[in-house]
Amino acid sequence: MTLTRFSVKPLSTMTRLLADVASARREPDLVIQGARVLSTYSERILADKEVWVSGGRIAAVKPAGSYRSGGAKLYDARGGIIAPGLVDPHIHIESSMVTACAYAEAALLNGTTTIFCDSHEIGNVMDVAGIEAMLEDARHAPLSIFLTVPSTVPATSPELETAGGDLTPKKIADLFDKWPEAAALGEKMDFVQVAMGDERSHAILAAALERGRPVSGHVYGREFVAAYAASGVTDTHEAIDREIADDLLEAGIWLFLRGGPPTTAWHSLPHAIKTITELGASHKRIAVCTDDRDADDLLLFGLDWVTRQAIVAGMTPEQAWAMGSLHGATRFGMENEIGGLGGGRRADLVLLTDDLKPVSTWYGGELVVDNRKITPVLDAALSNPYRYPDAAYHTVKLPKNLKLTPELPVGPVIAHTIKTELPGIMLGHVTVELEPANDWQTHFDRHGLCFVTVVERHGKSSGNVAHGLLNSFGLKTGAVASSVGHDSHNIIVAGTNEADMQIALDAIEAKQGGVCVVIDGKVTAMVPLPIAGLLSDKRVHEVAEEVKALKIEWEKAGCTIPYMGFNLIPLSVIPEIRITDKGLVLVPEMMIAPLFEPV
């Protein structure tokens, strides 16, 4: 069957039907009996309730036993908790390495029924065509997917990096005008330029603000908060501690507390939530989000897990679920459609255990997950996914005979190195004095270094290649490489020797994208990503298995930060130092630095 966001008719066409059902003049389609109800409106768990559903919407929440008999389909919740489906206010589908259709399966298993995605990754590769392809994909998915239009493509400027896309203010305005599901402007990552009054940055802000669309943010540094808020930004997911979280709330900026697997750089929720638990702020303008998940972590650490982490950090279960559902809906003005169990809302429902673990999920009144397994209804909806345009399968365009390592310095030099250490978002700028040596391995052994190279892959240059050195990355032998080099998504390769680095690069070119590990001339693990060099065209569980195998080999190679942290090494909007296809970038100075300088 066809099961998409459009399967449920607009409320404006259903009010008489729902009023009749709520008044017991007409039969509901579905009655969920024997339930406790988690109210996100009053933040209480209400005992002895039943939920009446008609046409994919909630007609009413009634006292237990209100439905006597008739033709409605009955579901016995057996005393479990019925709650609204989770609403993720900030995610990047591309980080999961699967398409929107495939993403839906994992989301629904975790009780998430609505997401707001920023597709700036595919925008950086394919410009507007990539974003529109993902929007078409989203329209085919059994999940409610809204777009926060990418705002910062490229993340910096052509002087600092080469991207495949260039989203001008005009293109962004056109996306808003053409696509009703373009709900907001995506995270404005160039926060320094915004604070400094850059003309292009503010023209992009204007494209959203003059259409009444909210603006999402991305900011580091308390000194930027005032100018950022004054520029119209009204949410951010980047609060890394209680102090900046508090500043953001007082500036009128919504907080999306980002929960990530505890071993990654994404798990900032326990620190930022202290604005509530230690400084006494209200949680009314605070939601939770996932931001980035690979296919493996998407299944293990969904938004339900993040919501439970809010409980661990001090929130009540009722508060936490409201932060995971109603608050995200409210931020985007959709609280009358999703996020709660009021009459008229979509019947996007989750059956929970007492510790808020999803058991079953209804999407638009259809049971899509039952007892933690997808139903035939959902399996059928996932069996015919959207096919991306052919151009999306041909985005890795590399010249031949590239030199992937720098020349060995003749005399003593000062090397500007990139220090990688957990959590991995902020990268240290460390200068190292390299004494004369006969080979690179001597420097590697003496200073804990390895090569890192970024190769332009969009076919927009004459073959830009930038060389750098990673400090403390831990790679013992071989090479690792990825076509998911945020945000321009050029290819990033790290290695101990040029031969293995070349094999890794060749493997990515052959598959038109991917992440791989090479040891002793052999590719030991790879996740192929043929769609824009970012996405697999397989189901989410298949990709999750490939990711698991990659993580094992990644760890065997000795890498000290996970591959998703490695993918951030070219992200030239986060301090202190990055590498793009144009060279080493100092942040926030936004200037190119040489690899070597005289002593």
PEMO-V540506 format. One record per helix or strand of 2 or more residues. SS is the DSSP state (a for helix, b for strand). FROM is the first residue (numbers start at 1). TO is the last residue. If there is no record, write none. Layout:
# PEMO-V540506
ss->[SS SS]
from->[FROM FROM]
to->[TO TO]
This chain:
# PEMO-V540506
ss->[a a a b b b b b b a a b a b a b a a b a b a b a a b a a a a b b b b a a b b a b b b b a b b a a b b b b]
from->[5 11 15 30 44 57 73 81 86 93 100 112 120 144 169 182 191 199 214 222 233 242 254 269 274 286 295 303 317 326 349 358 366 373 376 390 413 427 440 449 465 479 490 498 514 522 540 563 576 583 591 596]
to->[7 13 22 39 54 63 76 84 91 96 109 117 140 149 178 188 196 209 217 230 236 250 258 272 277 289 300 312 324 331 352 363 370 374 382 393 419 434 447 455 471 485 495 511 519 528 556 566 580 587 593 598]
